[in-house]
Amino acid sequence: MDLKLNYIGGKWVEAESGEKREVINPATGEVLAYTTESGESDTLKAISAAKKSFYETREWRDTDGQTRADVMLKIADLMDRSREELARLDTLDNGKPLRESEGDIDDAIHCFRYYAGLITAPSGHTYEVNAGFGPMHSYTISEPVGVVGQITPWNYPLLMSAWKLAPAIAAGNSIVFKPSSNCPLSTIRLFEIFDEVGMPEGSVNIVLGSGGSVGHTIAASKDVDMVTFTGSTKVGQSIMADAVGNLKKIGLELGGKSPNIVFDDCDIDGAVEWAMIGTFFNQGQVCSACARIYVQEGIHKEFVEKLVKKASAMTIGNGLNNPDIGPVVSESQMKKVLGYIEKGKEEGAELLCGGKRYTEGECEKGFFIMPTVFDNCSQDMTIVKEEIFGPVCAVVPFKTEEEAVKMANDTEYGLAGAVFTKDGAKALRVMKEIRAGIMWINCCQPTFNQAPWGGYKMSGIGRELSVNGIEEYREIKQVNIALDTGAIGWYEN
Ligand code: NAD
């Protein structure tokens, strides 16, 4: 079985330690591949390569916008050519159903095309300024930030990489990238594509290893000008602390515990199907999962019956066979989710379906959890408060709009939320009241390259995707031009 290597300064290299780590297929528990296990010294080499590329050789940074766009389109074309392979890799090391991986790869390809297009879009502004020092022309230009460190989670392996890499590369930065050790394979393949298109030496580097070592070194290095991170709020906090040394720019896309408010006057069948997507898509391992479901009392019984019927009918199996639900990402994640299920039972939530590991047939050795619905939950329960990141939802009944809004906002997170009603004014009222960065009305989870993504409160800092996504990777420089070249007479003597 081959050993996956770091890509540093344009070369595929093994980590200094000579150690390796297993990448496990969560559907079978088998080893899929080995990755070289890097540490601080490997990471510092990658940072140094990126620094040289940005500040000395300057090749990518000084490449004109149209040429950078052409390279990015070529990357997208090569990703497209490898679409099936990339999707298979995501299903193999993450476990998700193949049709979901295919959707992720298509979005990742479009992300590169989208940012290729934005490179040459006009940017900057001109300003009407006062003339205290004589007439002035004032305007802004955008410049790349410099050396950018990027750290990603395992839940959308290639897609989370694309959300970070495409805008940062488009803006002309040099990158040091660390994927999650659980699911690095498709991103390593993407770096092979970067190599194939001839990205300049040191402009894109990938270092494989643990968060505590590689990730921490990136976040703490004074030679890194910016760090962007997607992952848990806890690690996000440690990255923010690490970044303090040189006050590097940061972008944080963190956890969530998003509410889904279902009113009596909604289309119930539609709301149930979207609630399924909001809870069970990607085995529930979605930062914006809306697995806190507030259901108004008039339809509570009917809604829950329909939800349980659908959840119980879901097919479970190896993602390669396209079931409705695959395994969760790892044994430790499975144990964590099963722990939350036990907590739900202990604290008095009513378990209506699932609630167990699934080991039938081909699932015997994998990390499968049955789709789980808890009913009659309350705000003080752990399964209502904490991010579970598995196929588990908690239904909380409510009476009034005010009560629903209050409970929905009763969380330290603020990533997303959903509201289901046919009353347009109510939908807009509730949408405005929820303190979250993304709101869905009569739908749940759709995400677009063209629209900004990110959270309020402890769900993050900054926005990915859209025009905002590329602006995060740019510095803004204010330029002032005196329209008279002569002395202005401030110091008369
Ligand atoms: P995680 O925080 O455990 O790990 C994320 C990444 O950080 C991994 O690459 C990991 O190796 C690295 N890391 C760990 N410790 C580190 C440290 N001390 N310094 C630097 N890097 C370190 O998260 P995860 O389990 O991989 O992913 C699940 C989490 O990601 C969930 O909380 C989920 O909500 C969040 N997430 C958020 C978004 C979003 O857009 N807001 C998207 C996807 C996932």
Residues whose N, C-alpha, C, O or C-beta is under 5 A from the ligand:
A	BS01	NAD	I151 T152 P153 W154 N155 K178 P179 S180 S181 G209 S210 G211 G212 G215 H216 T230 G231 S232 T233 V235 S238 E253 L254 G255 G256 C287 S459
